[in-house]
Amino acid sequence: YVTELLGGETYVSCSVALPALSHLTHTMNVSDDDPAYVVRFKGAFEKDLSQRQDTLNHGWLRVATALDPRFK
């Protein structure tokens, strides 16, 4: 879903970066039904994602998301 969302050519993808990251963070929450290998994958994925988020310019991404009419 996120790959399709960010790969679109008919709209600016900068404004969907924060909602997409929020969706990924929510999706990667560990549940009680997850097998051990899925728990390890989700943990590694969340760690990598949090390190990448530290380098983002959150101010500009918030402005872009706020100006996008899809998120009004």
N, C-alpha and C positions, 0 to 999 in steps of 0.2 A: 504494500500500500504506500509506504513512504517513498520507495523508489519511484513509483509512478507519479506521486505527487510532486517530487522534486525534479523529475525529468520532463515535465511538461514544457512545451514551447509556446503555448498560447497565453501564458501569464508569467509574471515575475515570481521566481521561486524564493527570493529573499524573504518575502513576507510570510511564507509558510514554514520557514526554518524552525522558529520557536514552537509553533503548534506541533510540528512533526517530531521534534525532540521530546516534547511533552508526551506525545502518543507512544513513542519508543520507550520512554522511561516507565510509563504506566504498563505497557505490554510486558516489559522485562521484570516486573515484580514477581518474586518467587511465590508459588502457591503450594499448598499442601499436597496436591496431586502430582506435582512434577517429580519425575525420576531424578536420581542423583546426577546423571550426566547433564540433564537440562538445567538443574540448579547450578552446576559448575559453569555451564555456558552462559547462563544469565548473569552470574556474578562477574565473569570476565568481561562480558559485554557492557555491563553497567559501569565497571571500573574504567574501561577504555573510553566510554562515552562521557563520563564525568571529567576525565582528563582533557578530552577534546573541547568540552564546553568551557573550560577555563580560558581558552584562547579566543573565544568568540567575542565580538563587539555587541554585547547585549543591548546597549542603548540604541544603536541604529536598527537592530532587528526588532526591538519593541516598537519603534516609530514606524517601521515598514509594515508590521503586523497591524498596528492601530489604523494605518491609512488604507489598508486593504478592505474593500467593501464586503468581501466574503466573511469577515470576522466582526462585523458590526452587530 
